[in-house]
Amino acid sequence: MRDAVKRVEAVDAGDEATKALRSLMQSRIAAIPVVDQGRVVGLLSQLDLARRLQLKDLQATQHPSRSPAPPWNSAEQRV
């Protein structure tokens, strides 16, 4: 019996969140490993990204007088 081997997509800990989202969508997977120097340091899911975006939208509606913030601050811009 042959074992099925599938290449696992991963994103680097320093990659932008948009790259992770693109990989998730293109690969049609629900979560992607996050690696740092070749070691898995976490797992990022579609739900993680959706929750972050939902939180951002919620904060924008609660504080409409504030100037619009970028979608990710510099610390959160990276995976």
Secondary structure, DSSP 8 states (H G I E B T S, - for coil): ----------EETTSBHHHHHHHHHHHT-SEEEEEETTEEEEEEEHHHHHHHHHHHHHHHHH-TTS----SS-TTTSB-
